[in-house]
Amino acid sequence: MARKSILVVDDEKPQRDILQEILTSAGYDVTSAASGEAAMKFAKERSFDLALTDLKMTGMDGIELLQQLLALDSSIIVILLTAHGTIDSAKDALRRGAFDYLQKPFDRERLLQTIKRALGTLDKIDVEIISASPKMEAVKKMILKVARSSSTVLIRGESGTGKELIARAIHNQSPRSSEMFQAVNCAAINENLLESELFGHEKGSFTGAHADKKGLFEVADRGTLFLDEIAELDVGMQAKLLRALQERRIRRVGGSHELPIDVRVVAATNRDLRAMVGDGR
């Protein structure tokens, strides 16, 4: 799938013209806007593969534009251009959902490499997830964005819609891609054994525990742990999982001390979790 459409936003015409010339000569289809307000009008009329915006602008600045673009389409890829004095604001923009930022003055090659990295990664995801619908294109862009963070991810969807494929794509495009991707179906394991499966156990902690055993949190250390059918966990196990996610530490069954973990958790369910919470489950 060819991804070539870029929205360029800058309130300084010389800068817009330079960006347009660089990107057009590289084969991109460029639409330029002189303000955040004008950019939003374009974004409501058509979809763009990527938005490239200055951070400091009169009227709507880059941060506000980022927020409005994300409110319109949470999957949109946004790259910010910033001067040295606004680096902290640019880093804040990354936390708010921007893909990356470039510090001025930037050279042509670095600009094109950053854009190619964003759109090229989507091409790699195409190999893993074959689709052509606009909704799946939005999902792929969201994969690209969340893969770069270490945040816990919840994937919701009906059975058979490819939730594990999405989880694997998140792992493969993340900084943890060289480490283990460990999947477990929470509904397929007896609830009495699930705690041992996830957190491990010490020798002698229960009948049949003849040796120490690492749980999946330890096995997947520095990698990704995919918890499928997460809604099937009982309330007690939910509390233990929550503590592991918050504290980044686990305790084996029968253990007397906690172990540090570095695991990115991706969970999936086909259930309505809000309704289940309302029912006290």
FIVEXKE-937898 format. One line per field, with one value per atom (N, C-alpha, C): residue in one letter; z, x, y. Coordinates in steps of 0.1 Angstrom, whole numbers, always signed. Layout:
N
fiba <- c(A, ...)
up <- c(Z, ...)
east <- c(X, ...)
north <- c(Y, ...)
END
This chain:
281
fiba <- c(M, M, M, A, A, A, R, R, R, K, K, K, S, S, S, I, I, I, L, L, L, V, V, V, V, V, V, D, D, D, D, D, D, E, E, E, K, K, K, P, P, P, Q, Q, Q, R, R, R, D, D, D, I, I, I, L, L, L, Q, Q, Q, E, E, E, I, I, I, L, L, L, T, T, T, S, S, S, A, A, A, G, G, G, Y, Y, Y, D, D, D, V, V, V, T, T, T, S, S, S, A, A, A, A, A, A, S, S, S, G, G, G, E, E, E, A, A, A, A, A, A, M, M, M, K, K, K, F, F, F, A, A, A, K, K, K, E, E, E, R, R, R, S, S, S, F, F, F, D, D, D, L, L, L, A, A, A, L, L, L, T, T, T, D, D, D, L, L, L, K, K, K, M, M, M, T, T, T, G, G, G, M, M, M, D, D, D, G, G, G, I, I, I, E, E, E, L, L, L, L, L, L, Q, Q, Q, Q, Q, Q, L, L, L, L, L, L, A, A, A, L, L, L, D, D, D, S, S, S, S, S, S, I, I, I, I, I, I, V, V, V, I, I, I, L, L, L, L, L, L, T, T, T, A, A, A, H, H, H, G, G, G, T, T, T, I, I, I, D, D, D, S, S, S, A, A, A, K, K, K, D, D, D, A, A, A, L, L, L, R, R, R, R, R, R, G, G, G, A, A, A, F, F, F, D, D, D, Y, Y, Y, L, L, L, Q, Q, Q, K, K, K, P, P, P, F, F, F, D, D, D, R, R, R, E, E, E, R, R, R, L, L, L, L, L, L, Q, Q, Q, T, T, T, I, I, I, K, K, K, R, R, R, A, A, A, L, L, L, G, G, G, T, T, T, L, L, L, D, D, D, K, K, K, I, I, I, D, D, D, V, V, V, E, E, E, I, I, I, I, I, I, S, S, S, A, A, A, S, S, S, P, P, P, K, K, K, M, M, M, E, E, E, A, A, A, V, V, V, K, K, K, K, K, K, M, M, M, I, I, I, L, L, L, K, K, K, V, V, V, A, A, A, R, R, R, S, S, S, S, S, S, S, S, S, T, T, T, V, V, V, L, L, L, I, I, I, R, R, R, G, G, G, E, E, E, S, S, S, G, G, G, T, T, T, G, G, G, K, K, K, E, E, E, L, L, L, I, I, I, A, A, A, R, R, R, A, A, A, I, I, I, H, H, H, N, N, N, Q, Q, Q, S, S, S, P, P, P, R, R, R, S, S, S, S, S, S, E, E, E, M, M, M, F, F, F, Q, Q, Q, A, A, A, V, V, V, N, N, N, C, C, C, A, A, A, A, A, A, I, I, I, N, N, N, E, E, E, N, N, N, L, L, L, L, L, L, E, E, E, S, S, S, E, E, E, L, L, L, F, F, F, G, G, G, H, H, H, E, E, E, K, K, K, G, G, G, S, S, S, F, F, F, T, T, T, G, G, G, A, A, A, H, H, H, A, A, A, D, D, D, K, K, K, K, K, K, G, G, G, L, L, L, F, F, F, E, E, E, V, V, V, A, A, A, D, D, D, R, R, R, G, G, G, T, T, T, L, L, L, F, F, F, L, L, L, D, D, D, E, E, E, I, I, I, A, A, A, E, E, E, L, L, L, D, D, D, V, V, V, G, G, G, M, M, M, Q, Q, Q, A, A, A, K, K, K, L, L, L, L, L, L, R, R, R, A, A, A, L, L, L, Q, Q, Q, E, E, E, R, R, R, R, R, R, I, I, I, R, R, R, R, R, R, V, V, V, G, G, G, G, G, G, S, S, S, H, H, H, E, E, E, L, L, L, P, P, P, I, I, I, D, D, D, V, V, V, R, R, R, V, V, V, V, V, V, A, A, A, A, A, A, T, T, T, N, N, N, R, R, R, D, D, D, L, L, L, R, R, R, A, A, A, M, M, M, V, V, V, G, G, G, D, D, D, G, G, G, R, R, R)
up <- c(+0, +0, +0, -10, -11, -1, +7, +17, +14, +8, +3, +7, +13, +16, +30, +29, +41, +42, +54, +58, +64, +58, +64, +70, +82, +89, +95, +91, +96, +92, +102, +100, +93, +90, +82, +68, +58, +44, +39, +42, +37, +42, +54, +60, +53, +51, +44, +30, +23, +9, +9, +18, +19, +21, +31, +34, +22, +16, +4, -7, -9, -20, -17, -5, -1, -2, +3, +3, -11, -19, -32, -41, -40, -48, -44, -32, -27, -31, -38, -43, -34, -24, -15, -21, -17, -21, -9, -10, +1, +0, +12, +13, +24, +22, +32, +38, +51, +58, +66, +66, +72, +87, +92, +106, +111, +124, +129, +126, +125, +122, +107, +98, +84, +83, +91, +90, +94, +104, +109, +98, +91, +80, +69, +66, +56, +62, +75, +81, +82, +83, +83, +69, +59, +45, +39, +43, +38, +48, +46, +56, +50, +59, +56, +62, +56, +61, +73, +72, +82, +83, +95, +96, +102, +96, +100, +103, +116, +121, +129, +128, +137, +151, +161, +174, +178, +176, +180, +168, +169, +158, +165, +158, +163, +162, +171, +171, +177, +170, +175, +174, +185, +184, +181, +180, +176, +186, +199, +209, +208, +206, +205, +192, +181, +169, +170, +177, +179, +186, +197, +205, +196, +188, +179, +168, +163, +153, +159, +171, +177, +181, +185, +188, +175, +164, +151, +147, +148, +144, +153, +163, +173, +168, +155, +150, +141, +139, +130, +135, +125, +128, +127, +138, +139, +142, +134, +137, +139, +150, +153, +150, +146, +143, +155, +161, +173, +173, +179, +182, +195, +197, +209, +222, +223, +235, +238, +229, +231, +231, +234, +234, +245, +257, +267, +263, +255, +250, +240, +232, +222, +229, +239, +247, +253, +258, +263, +252, +240, +228, +225, +227, +226, +235, +248, +258, +254, +247, +243, +231, +224, +212, +199, +199, +187, +184, +172, +168, +171, +168, +170, +168, +171, +168, +162, +154, +148, +153, +157, +162, +151, +150, +140, +144, +135, +120, +117, +108, +105, +90, +87, +73, +65, +52, +43, +46, +47, +49, +62, +73, +85, +85, +79, +77, +70, +58, +50, +57, +65, +72, +83, +90, +100, +94, +83, +77, +71, +65, +60, +71, +82, +94, +98, +99, +103, +93, +80, +70, +66, +67, +63, +73, +86, +96, +93, +88, +84, +73, +64, +53, +59, +70, +76, +83, +89, +95, +84, +72, +61, +59, +61, +58, +69, +81, +92, +92, +89, +89, +75, +67, +54, +54, +49, +49, +40, +37, +28, +32, +43, +48, +55, +54, +62, +77, +82, +97, +101, +93, +96, +94, +85, +83, +96, +102, +115, +126, +126, +136, +134, +122, +119, +124, +122, +127, +142, +148, +163, +168, +161, +165, +164, +154, +152, +164, +169, +180, +193, +196, +209, +211, +199, +200, +206, +204, +209, +224, +230, +245, +252, +265, +274, +281, +277, +283, +281, +291, +290, +279, +271, +260, +262, +259, +259, +245, +239, +226, +227, +222, +222, +209, +208, +195, +196, +186, +186, +183, +187, +185, +170, +167, +153, +145, +151, +144, +144, +150, +148, +160, +172, +183, +186, +185, +187, +176, +164, +153, +156, +162, +165, +177, +187, +198, +193, +184, +179, +171, +163, +156, +165, +176, +186, +191, +195, +200, +189, +177, +166, +162, +165, +161, +174, +185, +197, +200, +209, +213, +219, +222, +228, +218, +205, +195, +194, +200, +200, +211, +221, +232, +230, +240, +238, +238, +229, +229, +235, +247, +253, +254, +248, +248, +257, +264, +273, +272, +271, +271, +285, +291, +305, +307, +297, +298, +297, +292, +290, +302, +312, +323, +336, +343, +355, +365, +371, +379, +391, +395, +407, +402, +389, +384, +378, +375, +368, +375, +388, +396, +394, +395, +394, +380, +370, +356, +353, +359, +356, +365, +378, +387, +392, +388, +392, +406, +411, +424, +430, +443, +450, +452, +453, +456, +469, +469, +481, +485, +476, +479, +478, +471, +470, +466, +467, +463, +448, +445, +431, +427, +436, +433, +437, +429, +432, +430, +423, +421, +419, +420, +417, +402, +400, +386, +383, +372, +368, +362, +365, +359, +346, +338, +325, +326, +337, +339, +339, +345, +345, +332, +326, +313, +302, +303, +293, +297, +307, +312, +300, +300, +289, +276, +276, +263, +266, +259, +259, +263, +273, +277, +272, +264, +258, +266, +273, +281, +274, +267, +259, +269, +265, +273, +288, +289, +302, +311, +305, +312, +320, +317, +324, +338, +341, +354, +365, +377, +388, +395, +404, +410, +418, +425, +432, +424, +412, +403, +396, +394, +388, +398, +411, +421, +420, +419, +419, +406, +395, +382, +383, +389, +390, +398, +409, +417, +409, +401, +393, +383, +377, +367, +373, +385, +392, +398, +404, +412, +404, +393, +385, +393, +402, +410, +412, +413, +415, +427, +432, +442, +438, +437, +434, +444, +440, +450, +460, +472, +483, +485, +478, +479, +491, +496, +507, +503, +490, +486, +472, +469, +456, +446, +433, +422, +413, +409, +399, +385, +378, +364, +355, +342, +332, +320, +320, +310, +305, +292, +286, +284, +290, +290, +279, +271, +261, +264, +266, +270, +259, +259, +249, +254, +249, +253, +243, +243, +234, +242, +255, +264, +266, +271, +274, +288, +290, +303, +311, +305, +313, +319, +312, +317, +328, +327, +337, +350, +348, +360, +367, +359, +365, +372, +368, +375, +386, +389, +400, +397, +384, +380, +376)
east <- c(+8, +0, +9, +7, +15, +10, +19, +15, +23, +17, +24, +19, +7, +0, +5, +10, +15, +9, +5, +0, +11, +15, +26, +19, +23, +17, +28, +28, +37, +32, +33, +28, +38, +50, +60, +61, +57, +56, +70, +81, +94, +96, +93, +95, +86, +73, +63, +68, +73, +78, +90, +99, +111, +106, +97, +93, +85, +77, +69, +79, +89, +99, +106, +111, +118, +109, +97, +88, +83, +80, +74, +85, +97, +108, +111, +108, +110, +98, +88, +77, +64, +64, +52, +41, +29, +18, +15, +19, +19, +8, +1, -9, -3, -2, +4, -7, -6, -15, -7, -13, -6, -9, -18, -22, -27, -28, -35, -49, -56, -70, -72, -63, -65, -62, -52, -48, -60, -68, -79, -90, -92, -101, -98, -85, -80, -82, -79, -79, -94, -103, -117, -123, -116, -120, -114, -102, -95, -86, -82, -72, -58, -49, -34, -27, -16, -8, +1, +4, +13, +11, +12, +12, +25, +31, +43, +40, +42, +38, +48, +49, +57, +51, +60, +54, +50, +58, +54, +48, +35, +28, +18, +15, +5, -9, -18, -31, -29, -34, -33, -19, -12, +1, +2, +14, +15, +9, +10, +5, -10, -17, -31, -36, -28, -31, -30, -20, -18, -30, -35, -46, -59, -61, -73, -72, -60, -59, -61, -56, -58, -73, -80, -94, -102, -97, -104, -101, -88, -83, -72, -74, -64, -52, -53, -42, -33, -36, -28, -13, -4, +10, +14, +19, +23, +38, +45, +59, +60, +66, +67, +81, +81, +94, +95, +107, +108, +122, +122, +135, +141, +154, +161, +153, +148, +142, +129, +123, +110, +111, +123, +125, +117, +115, +107, +92, +88, +74, +73, +83, +83, +82, +90, +90, +76, +70, +56, +47, +49, +41, +42, +54, +55, +47, +46, +38, +23, +20, +6, +2, +11, +8, +15, +24, +32, +41, +44, +54, +68, +72, +86, +87, +99, +101, +114, +116, +128, +132, +145, +149, +155, +151, +156, +169, +178, +176, +179, +171, +173, +177, +184, +188, +178, +179, +169, +169, +181, +182, +176, +178, +172, +157, +152, +137, +131, +137, +132, +134, +145, +147, +136, +133, +123, +109, +106, +93, +93, +104, +105, +104, +110, +109, +95, +87, +73, +65, +66, +58, +63, +76, +82, +79, +77, +73, +59, +51, +37, +38, +47, +49, +53, +61, +64, +52, +44, +32, +22, +23, +14, +18, +30, +34, +28, +27, +21, +6, +0, -14, -19, -25, -29, -43, -44, -58, -57, -69, -69, -80, -87, -98, -93, -100, -95, -95, -104, -104, -91, -87, -75, -62, -63, -52, -50, -62, -61, -55, -59, -53, -38, -33, -19, -12, -17, -11, -11, -21, -21, -11, -9, +1, +15, +17, +30, +32, +22, +24, +26, +17, +18, +31, +36, +47, +59, +61, +72, +72, +61, +60, +61, +61, +62, +48, +38, +25, +18, +10, +2, -9, -12, -21, -33, -45, -57, -62, -64, -70, -83, -93, -107, -112, -119, -125, -131, -140, -146, -136, -140, -132, -129, -116, -113, -109, -108, -105, -90, -82, -68, -61, -67, -61, -47, -43, -30, -20, -25, -17, -13, -23, -20, -10, -12, -2, +12, +13, +26, +32, +24, +29, +34, +27, +31, +45, +46, +59, +70, +67, +78, +82, +74, +78, +83, +84, +88, +103, +108, +122, +125, +115, +116, +116, +116, +114, +124, +136, +146, +145, +136, +133, +121, +117, +106, +92, +84, +69, +63, +57, +51, +36, +28, +14, +8, -3, -10, -25, -33, -47, -52, -57, -61, -73, -81, -93, -90, -78, -75, -68, -65, -57, -66, -67, -74, -70, -80, -77, -68, -69, -60, -45, -43, -29, -24, -33, -30, -20, -21, -12, +2, +4, +17, +22, +13, +17, +23, +16, +20, +32, +31, +41, +52, +50, +59, +57, +65, +63, +76, +77, +89, +87, +98, +97, +90, +81, +73, +62, +59, +48, +34, +33, +20, +24, +14, +16, +20, +31, +35, +46, +48, +58, +72, +78, +90, +103, +101, +113, +108, +117, +114, +110, +100, +96, +94, +100, +97, +83, +77, +64, +66, +55, +56, +61, +59, +64, +79, +85, +100, +105, +98, +102, +103, +93, +92, +99, +108, +115, +122, +120, +125, +118, +108, +100, +86, +77, +62, +55, +45, +36, +22, +17, +4, -6, -16, -26, -39, -42, -54, -66, -78, -90, -88, -83, -80, -92, -104, -117, -120, -114, -117, -110, -101, -95, -105, -104, -113, -108, -116, -112, -99, -97, -84, -72, -73, -61, -60, -71, -70, -62, -65, -57, -42, -39, -25, -18, -25, -20, -18, -28, -27, -15, -12, +0, +12, +13, +25, +27, +16, +17, +21, +16, +19, +33, +36, +49, +61, +58, +68, +76, +69, +75, +65, +70, +61, +66, +58, +62, +57, +66, +62, +53, +45, +36, +46, +43, +52, +65, +67, +79, +78, +90, +91, +96, +100, +105, +100, +100, +96, +107, +104, +113, +110, +120, +117, +115, +106, +103, +103, +107, +106, +99, +86, +78, +67, +65, +55, +43, +31, +19, +10, +6, -5, -16, -28, -39, -50, -59, -70, -82, -94, -106, -117, -127, -138, -151, -148, -159, -161, -172, -175, -170, -158, -152, -159, -164, -172, -184, -191, -203, -200, -188, -184, -180, -174, -170, -183, -193, -206, -212, -210, -216, -207, -196, -188, -179, -176, -168, -154)
north <- c(-12, +0, +12, +21, +33, +44, +49, +59, +71, +81, +93, +106, +107, +120, +125, +138, +144, +158, +161, +175, +182, +194, +202, +215, +218, +229, +238, +251, +260, +274, +283, +297, +306, +301, +309, +303, +311, +307, +302, +308, +303, +289, +286, +273, +262, +267, +258, +255, +265, +263, +253, +254, +245, +231, +229, +216, +210, +218, +213, +209, +217, +214, +201, +199, +187, +175, +175, +164, +160, +171, +168, +162, +167, +161, +147, +143, +129, +120, +126, +118, +118, +127, +127, +137, +134, +142, +152, +165, +174, +184, +186, +196, +205, +218, +227, +236, +239, +248, +258, +271, +282, +283, +275, +276, +263, +261, +249, +248, +260, +260, +255, +260, +256, +241, +236, +222, +213, +218, +210, +209, +220, +220, +209, +209, +199, +185, +183, +170, +164, +173, +169, +166, +171, +169, +156, +152, +140, +135, +123, +116, +118, +119, +120, +108, +104, +93, +99, +112, +118, +133, +138, +153, +158, +168, +174, +188, +192, +205, +212, +225, +233, +233, +234, +235, +249, +259, +272, +280, +282, +289, +299, +310, +319, +313, +316, +310, +296, +286, +272, +267, +264, +259, +244, +238, +224, +215, +218, +209, +208, +220, +220, +213, +215, +209, +194, +189, +175, +169, +176, +171, +170, +181, +181, +170, +168, +158, +144, +142, +129, +127, +138, +137, +133, +138, +135, +121, +117, +104, +100, +91, +88, +80, +75, +68, +76, +89, +97, +98, +98, +99, +114, +120, +134, +135, +143, +146, +161, +166, +180, +185, +198, +205, +216, +216, +224, +231, +243, +249, +244, +247, +242, +245, +258, +262, +255, +247, +241, +226, +221, +206, +199, +205, +200, +198, +209, +208, +197, +195, +184, +170, +169, +156, +154, +165, +164, +159, +164, +160, +145, +139, +125, +117, +122, +116, +117, +127, +130, +122, +116, +108, +111, +121, +124, +112, +110, +99, +103, +115, +119, +134, +140, +154, +156, +167, +171, +185, +186, +199, +207, +220, +229, +234, +237, +235, +220, +214, +200, +199, +189, +187, +178, +179, +172, +157, +151, +137, +132, +140, +135, +136, +147, +148, +136, +133, +122, +109, +107, +94, +92, +103, +102, +99, +105, +102, +88, +84, +70, +60, +63, +54, +51, +62, +61, +53, +57, +51, +37, +36, +23, +12, +16, +6, +1, +10, +6, -5, -3, -13, -27, -27, -39, -46, -37, -43, -49, -43, -49, -63, -67, -81, -90, -85, -93, -93, -82, -80, -76, -85, -82, -77, -65, -58, -46, -41, -29, -19, -22, -13, -1, +10, +22, +19, +11, +9, +1, -9, -16, -7, +2, +11, +20, +23, +31, +22, +9, +0, -1, -2, -3, +9, +21, +33, +33, +28, +27, +17, +6, -3, +4, +11, +18, +28, +34, +44, +37, +27, +21, +12, +7, -2, +5, +18, +26, +28, +27, +29, +16, +17, +5, +3, +11, +10, -3, -7, -19, -16, -26, -25, -35, -30, -39, -39, -51, -52, -59, -52, -57, -61, -72, -76, -89, -92, -105, -117, -129, -140, -142, -145, -147, -135, -123, -111, -107, -116, -114, -106, -108, -100, -104, -117, -121, -116, -115, -110, -95, -88, -74, -73, -82, -82, -85, -95, -98, -87, -80, -68, -57, -55, -45, -49, -62, -67, -65, -69, -69, -55, -45, -31, -24, -30, -24, -25, -18, -19, -33, -41, -54, -65, -62, -71, -83, -80, -91, -101, -97, -106, -115, -122, -132, -126, -132, -129, -142, -141, -152, -151, -160, -159, -170, -166, -175, -172, -183, -182, -184, -173, -174, -183, -184, -193, -207, -211, -225, -231, -224, -229, -229, -240, -240, -229, -222, -211, -214, -227, -230, -231, -233, -234, -221, -212, -200, -191, -190, -182, -188, -201, -207, -205, -206, -204, -190, -180, -166, -162, -166, -160, -170, -183, -193, -199, -208, -214, -219, -220, -225, -240, -247, -261, -264, -273, -277, -268, -258, -248, -255, -266, -273, -287, -296, -310, -311, -317, -318, -308, -298, -288, -293, -302, -309, -300, -289, -280, -266, -257, -243, -242, -233, -231, -216, -211, -197, -196, -185, -182, -175, -172, -166, -152, -145, -131, -132, -142, -143, -148, -157, -163, -152, -143, -132, -119, -120, -108, -101, -88, -79, -80, -89, -91, -87, -94, -91, -103, -102, -112, -109, -118, -116, -125, -118, -124, -124, -136, -137, -140, -136, -139, -134, -122, -116, -115, -114, -112, -125, -136, -148, -149, -140, -141, -137, -145, -141, -129, -124, -111, -111, -123, -124, -124, -130, -130, -117, -110, -96, -87, -89, -80, -83, -96, -99, -95, -95, -91, -75, -68, -54, -50, -57, -54, -56, -67, -69, -58, -53, -42, -29, -26, -14, -14, -24, -24, -30, -36, -43, -53, -60, -70, -81, -94, -105, -113, -122, -131, -145, -155, -168, -174, -184, -191, -198, -196, -202, -194, -183, -176, -166, -162, -152, -138, -137, -124, -121, -108, -104, -103, -105, -105, -94, -86, -75, -81, -74, -79, -67, -70, -60, -66, -65, -72, -62, -61, -54, -63, -60, -68, -63, -72, -69, -79, -74, -83, -82, -92, -92, -98, -94, -100, -98, -106, -104, -100, -98, -94, -79, -75, -60, -58, -53, -51, -41, -30, -20, -26, -35, -41, -51, -58, -67, -60, -48, -41, -36, -32, -28, -39, -51, -63, -68, -61, -65, -77, -79, -91, -86)
END
